Amino acid sequence: MWGEIMRLVQVTAKRAPNLPQFLDQLMVKMGAVTLEPAPELLAILDLTATEQKQILTTLYDTPQWIILLVRDRIQRERLASQKEAN
């Protein structure tokens, strides 16, 4: 599963001209219905075109970063669900 996500990140980052289109295209490729990013990540959408392109290049060159972020998000959501259940 993580290998497939890394491949999708690379393919999408290579073709997307900016971060909003990257997120839209990645959601489609992953079959995601909605995107609920952490509030601190929304600030990346306010970056300049050059800064966004640098991020896309980094995502293409090192997609394992997205895997680390996804795993972290899943773990935080799992812990929050456990706290709510108790």
Secondary structure, DSSP 8 states (H G I E B T S, - for coil): -HHHHHHHHHHHHHH-SSHHHHHHHHHHHHT-S-----GGGGGGGGS-HHHHHHHHHHHHH-THHHHHHHHHHHHHHHHHHHHHH-
